[in-house]
Amino acid sequence: MAALKPKLKKTLFIGLGGTGVKSILYAKAKILSIYGEIPSMVRFLALDTDKFEPVTIQGDVTATLEANEYVHMQVPDGIQFIKANDHAADFFPEKNLKSAGAIVRGAGQIRSLGRLALMRNYAKVFKRINDEIMQLKKYSVGYDDKFDVSGNDLQISVICSTSGGTGAGTFLDIPFIIKHTGQIDNQDRIIAYLLFPDIFKQYSGTRNVEPNCYAAFTELDFIMDGHLAGAKINYGNNTEVEITGNPYDIVFAVNNINNNNDAYTETSDLQSFIGTGLFLSTGIIAEKGDSTWDNLGKQIDDYNNIQGKAPHYTSFGISELFYDGKVLADVSARKLAMQIIKKMTGPVQNLHQEVEDKIDEWQIRENNQADDVIDFILARTTNRSPETINEFKKGASVEIQTLALNYINNITDLAEQSATEKVEALLTDKLAAIDEHFNKLLHRENGITHTLSFIDALLATIQVCKQEMEEERQGFLEQREKLAGAYKNYVADIEEAEESFILKRKKNIELACEDYYNEVRREATLIHEIKRRDKAYYFYNRVIQFVEEKQLDLESLQKDLHSVIRDFESENVRLQNARGNQKPFIINLHEDYFDKTDPNPDDLSFNDFINTITEQEQPVNIWSKLKLEEIEKILMDYSVESSKAKSFVSSSLDSVMRELPVERRRQIIKDLDRRAEPLWRYNKNIILDTAVIYLIGINDNDDSSLFDIDNGRELIETIPGRKTYAVTNEANRVYFYKMEASCPAFTVFNMQAYKSKYENPNARYDYHVDRTWAKQIEEKNYSLFPGGDDDDIILSWALGNAFGFVNKEGRKAYRVKSYNEGTPTSDYWVSLGAEDRKEAFDAFSKRKYFREVDEQLEKYINEQGYAAYNGHLQEYVTNFMARIKEYTSLDEKTIQMKGYQEVKALIDRELTILEKHMNDSKTGF
């Protein structure tokens, strides 16, 4: 039966800014690692003011962006663009003008600069978005032989951080630009993945990330509550885009920590997490996901509307069970390779006799009465005789010396020529024989140590032979030197014979000359003996040089092999020590099998290894010329073909998991569920319950290792909740995809902290993208928190009273400590102009004294500590009613009377908010 083709949703990923671009690159890399290619119904578009870097995952899959997938939104001169374009001047916050220079390497965490870049590049951005949507709309069933399309609807995912400049500055425009193409139907979805700033706070230069986030969510909430409905965004050149409906159908809010306090600390891990979520949205949750999205959307529409604040936001979590047999195969292969190296470098016995036998076999011995080399190089003496003298008469002594000198010179030249030819021939033959023997030794077990030991013994014997040659040569040289005196005597004898009686003169000269010639012949023999040893000495030097070079090569190879062992051991130890340190949402199942990677006993046949590398023309004798990584590759190429290594690769996740004890399988399933906890936190004192939707991707819907064959689906039911299953066609991965809906923004963890940074009166920048939007937000007193700013302002007012930064003395008006408006002579006290507590509060709120009070409270905490702060506050709240007259000039009875309802309501709210504040400080919100 033919395998089913993977079904994927028609999808466009739009990455905004650095986080968005990296996230879609991770998604692209993930898709490439699974399918080996990018399916034609999945498309990518990156919009950034900076350049992007390729992303590599799992060590070998690199994702990059094609030219048509990327728009670099540059602004050469922002100020000049604003001056020249009214539509830019109308929206751009005046406070940020000083920073509107060139925008070519990012927007510097200023959201309005990111939006300015979009304004200047609107035509390019619109064209790219329009073209991508058009291509996907044209796509239909049958366009791809390898993949099937799931449904006819289009899914557009927009990914960015809400903390920086580009992504946070453009994510509100992009969905309305998408709608402006006129190609989006009601069945299509636009989904946002918005990253919170907490992951970035660990880095320097990120002071804007939190207030940027608060401003971004305030604007998003403001739009989703319908306050800008019908308004138009002017992009210049007579192009206006209307704000219609919600910008996004679903908004995923993603932080770096979940409600289990599992945290991501590396931005790359978080971007990889989002990229995996994007990948899953195209595949395993495509066919099953339609109803899941619908259910989720319904929860967002209807669930958790709290204190008038709509639950626009949801989140998701992912966990992945991954079995990588190649990792185990490589670990096992490295262990086998180390065994091979140990077989090559094991100890050997004394090799003296073996060397002695080879020297005799090679016939290169010159000790122990042997003359193998010198006898081959040159005969002991010459068979040539000196030229005879013409006449034995006067003058013979001069003539014979000339003849003798010519003879000795000729003998010397002939001996040199013949010996040189012979020694070179001998070297060619013997070096080849030695090299051949070394190669044979190297390919035995313990071959490297055997060869090195053989070389040590061989060099020792050769040195003995060489030394003997030198000593014998010196002896013959000394004999030749003594001939000089003998020659003088023989010449004198000839000269004396030349003066003898005329009848005996010829005979006497002849006899004297014969004696002289005998001495010349003896010198010729000495010349041969010296020359034989000269060349033998040279021969041994060449042999020693050759062998020592081999020795150096093998010693270097031996060190390299020790380095290979260290590398292999280090890598295996690193993998085992890193167990559990993978990306937070991934469980590597193969890590359970590290202790089962020892090679089988029959995996190593040294002879088979030698035969294999020889057939592949990679014999050991060439290894000394290779790089370390080349040697490692030869070893690994062989050892990964072992039965143990191949068994890991051929195993699937299901088959491997079934080998585990049932309790371990239950533990893995629970761990998957825990890791898939949606990646956000919210105030559980306010949000008591949320809707959780499970989608689980498995390879086989009937026979998964998450199930128990004997007991149905007992194992997976160890985790609660209704689960939907999707077939992934991935034999080595299981996914848990868990969505949670839904919450209003103010309940999300740290939103109050973002707000406090946002309200800093000394902020250098305006954190909003559009000053007209910001003005409407201010005029409507709009806040992410219920009741507008009242609750926060009342808290500042109540705390100011509790800690003496606001007070009232007797019948005098309330006053506030203000270093901005007060004077030193009044100790910086400023009157609020009213004795009535409610009227004084209204003045406090209108004149925004709460900002200064918050700063003074922060200073108090820094100086006194939280213990003193909480203790004082507890005492104030506990005794408030007993001391109410001191605080208000009204006693408890009077405050209940008609005419004081507003004061009573204010005091009730103060006490309620203070009690909530004390409780929240204990829970971290």
URZIWO-V362426 format. One record per pair of residues at least 12 apart in sequence whose C-alpha atoms are under 7 Angstrom apart, sorted by the first residue. I is the first residue (numbers start at 0). GAP is how many residues later the second one is. Records with the same first field share a line. If there is no record, write none. Layout:
BEGIN
I=GAP + GAP
END
This chain:
BEGIN
4=141 + 142 + 143
5=141 + 142
6=140 + 141 + 142 + 143 + 276
7=140 + 141 + 142 + 274 + 275 + 278
8=140 + 141 + 142 + 273 + 274 + 277
9=31 + 32 + 126 + 139 + 143 + 144 + 145
10=30 + 31 + 32 + 143 + 144 + 145 + 271
11=30 + 31 + 32 + 143 + 144 + 145
12=30 + 31 + 32 + 143 + 144 + 145
13=30 + 31 + 32 + 143 + 144 + 145
14=30 + 31 + 32 + 143 + 144 + 145
15=30 + 31 + 32 + 143 + 144 + 150 + 151
16=30 + 31 + 32 + 143 + 149 + 150
17=30
18=141 + 142 + 252
19=139 + 140 + 141
20=25
21=249
22=248 + 249 + 251 + 252
23=251
24=30 + 38 + 39
25=29 + 245 + 246 + 249
26=248 + 249 + 251 + 252
27=35
28=27 + 28 + 32 + 33 + 34
29=246 + 249
30=248
32=28
38=108
40=95 + 98
43=25
44=24 + 25
45=23 + 24 + 25
46=23 + 24 + 25 + 26
47=23 + 24 + 25 + 118
48=23 + 24 + 25 + 54 + 55 + 56 + 57 + 58 + 117
49=22 + 54 + 55 + 56
50=21 + 54
70=54
72=44 + 45 + 48
73=29 + 30 + 43
74=27 + 28 + 29 + 42 + 45
75=26 + 27 + 28
76=24 + 25
77=22 + 23 + 24
78=18 + 21 + 22
86=147 + 148 + 149
90=679 + 680 + 681
91=20 + 678 + 679
92=673 + 677 + 678
94=670 + 671
95=669 + 670
99=13
106=58 + 59
107=57
108=55 + 56 + 99
109=54 + 55 + 657
110=53 + 54 + 55 + 57 + 58 + 656 + 657 + 658
111=57 + 656 + 657
112=52
113=51 + 52 + 55 + 56
114=51 + 54 + 55 + 654
117=52
118=116
121=113
125=51
128=49
129=51
149=136 + 137
152=34 + 35
153=34 + 35
154=33 + 34 + 35
155=33 + 34 + 35
156=33 + 34 + 35
157=33 + 34 + 35
158=33 + 34 + 35
159=33 + 34 + 35
160=33 + 34 + 35
161=32 + 33 + 34 + 35 + 50 + 51 + 54
162=33 + 34 + 46 + 47 + 49 + 50
163=45 + 48
167=48
168=600
171=48 + 75
174=72 + 73
175=65 + 67 + 71
176=64
179=61
188=60
189=58 + 59
190=57 + 58 + 59 + 60
191=56 + 58 + 59 + 60
192=58 + 59 + 60 + 61
193=58 + 59 + 60
194=58 + 59 + 60
195=17 + 58 + 59
196=12 + 13 + 16
197=57 + 58
198=57 + 66 + 68
209=544 + 547
210=543 + 544 + 546 + 547 + 556
211=555
212=541
213=537 + 540 + 541 + 544
214=552 + 553
217=565 + 566
223=22
227=15
228=14 + 15 + 16
229=12 + 13 + 14
230=12
249=47
250=61 + 62 + 63
251=61 + 62 + 63 + 64
252=60 + 61 + 62
253=61 + 425 + 426
254=424 + 425
255=14 + 423
256=422 + 423 + 424
257=419 + 420 + 421 + 422 + 423
258=421 + 422
263=320
268=314
276=41
283=413 + 442 + 443 + 444
284=441
287=438
295=445
298=442 + 443
299=12 + 441 + 442
302=439
303=438 + 439
306=479
307=478
308=435 + 477
309=434
310=431 + 432 + 433
311=430 + 431 + 432
312=429 + 430 + 431 + 432
313=426 + 427 + 428 + 429
314=363 + 364 + 365 + 424 + 425 + 426
315=362 + 363 + 422 + 423 + 424
316=359 + 360 + 361 + 362 + 420 + 421 + 422
317=267 + 357 + 358 + 418 + 419 + 420
318=266 + 267 + 353 + 356 + 357 + 416 + 417 + 418
319=265 + 266 + 267 + 413 + 414 + 415 + 416
320=265 + 266 + 267 + 268 + 412 + 413 + 414
321=265 + 266 + 267 + 410 + 411 + 412
322=265 + 266 + 267 + 330 + 409 + 410
323=266 + 408
324=265 + 323 + 324 + 326
325=322 + 323
327=262 + 266 + 269 + 320
328=311 + 316 + 317 + 319 + 320
329=310
330=241 + 266
331=265 + 266 + 267 + 313
332=303 + 306 + 307 + 312
333=234 + 302
334=263 + 264
335=263 + 303
336=298 + 299 + 302
337=227
340=220
342=102 + 103
343=101 + 102 + 103 + 104
344=101 + 102 + 103 + 104
345=100 + 103
346=99 + 102
347=101 + 102
350=102 + 103 + 106
351=105
354=99 + 102 + 103
361=68
364=100
365=99
366=98 + 101
372=163
373=158 + 159 + 162
376=42 + 45 + 46 + 155
377=41 + 154
379=145 + 148 + 149
380=143 + 144 + 147
381=142 + 143
385=17 + 18 + 21
386=16
391=114 + 117 + 118
392=105 + 113 + 116
393=104
396=94 + 97 + 98
403=116
407=116
410=113
411=115
414=113 + 116
415=115
418=113 + 116
422=112 + 116
426=112
430=112
437=13
438=182
441=178 + 179
442=167 + 177
447=106
451=99
454=92 + 96
458=85
461=78
465=71 + 74
468=64 + 67 + 68
469=67
472=57 + 60
475=50 + 53 + 54
476=53
479=43 + 46
486=29
489=22 + 25 + 26
492=19
493=15 + 18 + 19
496=12
552=71
553=70
555=68
556=66 + 67
559=68
563=68
575=18
578=12
584=90 + 91
598=45
599=44
602=39 + 40
651=79 + 80
652=78 + 79 + 80
653=50 + 51
656=48
657=47
665=49
668=47
669=49
671=64
672=63
675=60 + 61 + 62
676=61
677=60 + 61 + 62
680=67 + 68
681=65 + 66 + 67
682=64 + 65 + 66 + 242
689=50 + 51 + 52
690=49 + 50
691=46 + 47 + 48 + 49
692=45 + 46 + 47
693=28 + 29 + 30 + 43 + 44 + 45
694=28 + 29 + 30 + 41 + 42 + 43
695=27 + 28 + 29 + 30 + 39 + 40 + 41
696=28 + 29 + 30 + 31 + 37 + 38 + 39
697=28 + 29 + 30 + 36 + 37
698=28 + 29 + 30 + 31 + 32
699=27
700=24 + 26
744=39
745=38 + 39
748=176
749=175
792=52 + 57
793=116
794=115 + 118 + 119
795=54 + 57 + 58
796=53
797=112
799=53
801=71 + 74
804=12 + 48
807=79
809=79
810=24 + 78
811=23
812=18 + 19 + 20 + 21 + 22
813=17 + 18 + 19 + 20 + 21 + 26
814=14 + 15 + 16 + 17
815=13 + 14 + 15 + 16
816=12 + 13
817=12 + 34
831=12
836=51 + 66
837=64 + 65 + 68
876=34
END
